[in-house]
């Protein structure tokens, strides 16, 4: 038995600490250290966390416990964090731990399973380390870490396996889970899955195999329609069709790209270089990987990007690094050294390079010596979110006995529990909503947590102080209809506008009625078919 154990242990030791692998192991370790030092939780993450807290405490998958509304865009991530939270009953450290483990697993898989050579693995990790987008969203409490890991597993299978029904099934399962983690990532997975389909002899059998692999996704969609009443999360209805012209959104999307070039030039440069490499090398498999990257870039442009700088580029950066590290590129020693120096130099000129991040990241001193968060946001409403929230939710700022996140919004939420107000109107609902607890009905002016407001046009009565317009990307305010608050507090429809009143009644039935009530099922059908 001893000899058997020795035979198992020694190869692992040699694998990790051999002359060539020690550099890769060191690079992975440095990545983990940097992610630990930059770990933080965003306000938006706590929107999902309120649903998780309600579920674990027996209120169902709800945000306001009185109605079923899907406020999260990442069902798989929500389920993963729910499992951890069910055990720990603590949200902040639990989520940071899960994020670091998942992010580290993604990078380790890339380094030891995907990259073609040890040198390319080290260069790839160097790119990830100096990408502000990738490091910022390797934690944050959002779904990006799990997206990175699923992308890694997906392309590990795709780039290493021969074309077969078995590999097609595996790709469909992994891709389906990726889409379940965030629906719009279907643009990243589907080109590869469709390419694999067309390589199969029997197209009908291949379609059936894909359908089988996507079964978890289909099952979730069925659950979503029955439980919530709609196939898409409420955020889609609140943000994607709000009456803003497509031209204006595309212009805003271009600002999102420009913001990344200014604040994080290495990320987009790497993405575009990877596309150019595919064009030059004409690798067939890389072509379909890059097609997903291109589709997603167009998607980001068309929807207007996001208010979180770099968030939508982190997965694309990981795909770009995979493309570069698996391409048939032969670098000389001088080219490798020049590439490493170039990565460090370009990464260092980004806004607040994350590799240099410390406990005071994103803060400034007031005249009286207090340390406060500093909002870094451009004229188009695109913000360095980690910079703003790190002072209150950064791991390096957590102290023994201190409630985390240490945010005024969290404290306002706790104070709300002491007030006798059944409904309260708020805007930034993450920290506030979570710490207000299940007894407080939070009316979200941006409609993320409210099904009726999400279906009303945005109001032009408010001017956003950042953009100077009546909207900021990701923040589309609604005006509360006359009688709406009274309706919520009394349980009777007191809305004056007849059309809105009818919408209110229908949504009340869908979100609060008995799940299998025939009238509710009919209302679900009518709402989703536009009748």
URWO-V759611 format. One record per backbone hydrogen bond with DSSP energy under -1.0 kcal/mol. NH is the residue of the N-H (numbers start at 1). CO is the residue of the C=O. Records with the same first field share a line. If there is no record, write none. Layout:
# URWO-V759611
NH = CO / CO
This chain:
# URWO-V759611
5 = 1
6 = 2
7 = 3
8 = 4
9 = 5
10 = 6
13 = 9
14 = 10
15 = 11
16 = 12
17 = 13
18 = 14
22 = 18
25 = 21
26 = 22
27 = 23
28 = 24
29 = 25
30 = 26
31 = 27
32 = 28
33 = 29
34 = 30
35 = 31
36 = 32
37 = 33
38 = 34
42 = 140
47 = 44
49 = 45
50 = 46
52 = 48
53 = 49
54 = 50
55 = 51
56 = 52
57 = 53
58 = 55
59 = 54
62 = 60
67 = 64
68 = 511
71 = 69
76 = 180
78 = 74
79 = 75
80 = 76
81 = 77
82 = 78
83 = 79
84 = 80
85 = 81
86 = 82
88 = 84
89 = 85
95 = 91
96 = 92
97 = 93
98 = 94
99 = 95
100 = 96
101 = 97
102 = 98
103 = 99
104 = 100
105 = 101
106 = 102
107 = 103
108 = 104
109 = 105
110 = 106
111 = 107
112 = 108
113 = 109
114 = 110
115 = 110
116 = 325
121 = 117
122 = 118
123 = 119
124 = 120
125 = 121
126 = 122
127 = 123
128 = 124
129 = 125
130 = 126
135 = 131
136 = 132
137 = 133
138 = 135
140 = 40
147 = 143
148 = 144
149 = 145
150 = 146
151 = 147
152 = 148
153 = 149
154 = 150
155 = 151
156 = 152
157 = 153
158 = 154
159 = 155
161 = 157
168 = 164
169 = 165
170 = 166
171 = 167
172 = 168
173 = 169
174 = 170
175 = 171
176 = 172
177 = 173
178 = 174
179 = 175
180 = 176
181 = 177
182 = 178
185 = 182
186 = 183
187 = 184
188 = 185
189 = 185
190 = 186
193 = 189
194 = 190
195 = 191
196 = 192
197 = 193
198 = 194
200 = 197
206 = 202
207 = 203
208 = 204
209 = 205
210 = 206
211 = 207
212 = 208
213 = 209
214 = 210
215 = 212
218 = 214
219 = 215
220 = 216
221 = 217
222 = 218
223 = 219
224 = 220
225 = 221
226 = 222
227 = 223
228 = 224
229 = 224
234 = 70
236 = 233
238 = 234
239 = 235
240 = 236
249 = 245
250 = 246
251 = 247
252 = 248
253 = 249
254 = 250
255 = 251
256 = 252
257 = 253
258 = 254
259 = 255
260 = 256
261 = 257
262 = 258
263 = 259
264 = 260
267 = 264
269 = 265
270 = 266
271 = 267
272 = 268
273 = 269
274 = 270
275 = 271
276 = 272
277 = 273
278 = 274
279 = 275
280 = 276
281 = 277
282 = 278
287 = 283
288 = 284
289 = 285
290 = 286
291 = 287
292 = 288
293 = 289
294 = 290
295 = 291
296 = 292
297 = 293
298 = 294
299 = 295
300 = 296
301 = 297
302 = 298
303 = 299
305 = 300
309 = 383
311 = 308
313 = 310
317 = 313
318 = 314
319 = 315
320 = 316
321 = 317
322 = 318
323 = 319
324 = 320
325 = 321
326 = 322
329 = 327
336 = 332
337 = 333
338 = 334
339 = 335
340 = 336
341 = 337
342 = 338
343 = 339
344 = 340
345 = 341
346 = 342
347 = 343
348 = 344
350 = 347
351 = 263
356 = 353
357 = 354
361 = 358
363 = 360
364 = 372
366 = 370
369 = 366
372 = 364
374 = 362
378 = 382
381 = 378
383 = 307
384 = 376
385 = 383
388 = 384
389 = 385
390 = 386
393 = 389
394 = 390
395 = 39
397 = 394
398 = 395
402 = 399
406 = 392
407 = 405
411 = 407
412 = 408
413 = 409
414 = 410
415 = 411
416 = 412
418 = 415
419 = 416
421 = 419
424 = 441
426 = 443
429 = 427
433 = 429
434 = 430
435 = 431
436 = 432
440 = 437
441 = 422
443 = 424
445 = 426
447 = 444
454 = 450
455 = 452
456 = 453
458 = 242
459 = 477
464 = 469
468 = 464
472 = 475
475 = 472
478 = 445
484 = 481
487 = 483
488 = 484
489 = 485
490 = 486
491 = 487
496 = 482
501 = 497
502 = 498
503 = 499
504 = 500
505 = 501
506 = 502
507 = 503
508 = 504
509 = 505
510 = 506
511 = 507
512 = 508
513 = 509
517 = 514
521 = 517
522 = 518
523 = 519
524 = 520
525 = 521
526 = 522
527 = 523
528 = 524
529 = 525
531 = 526
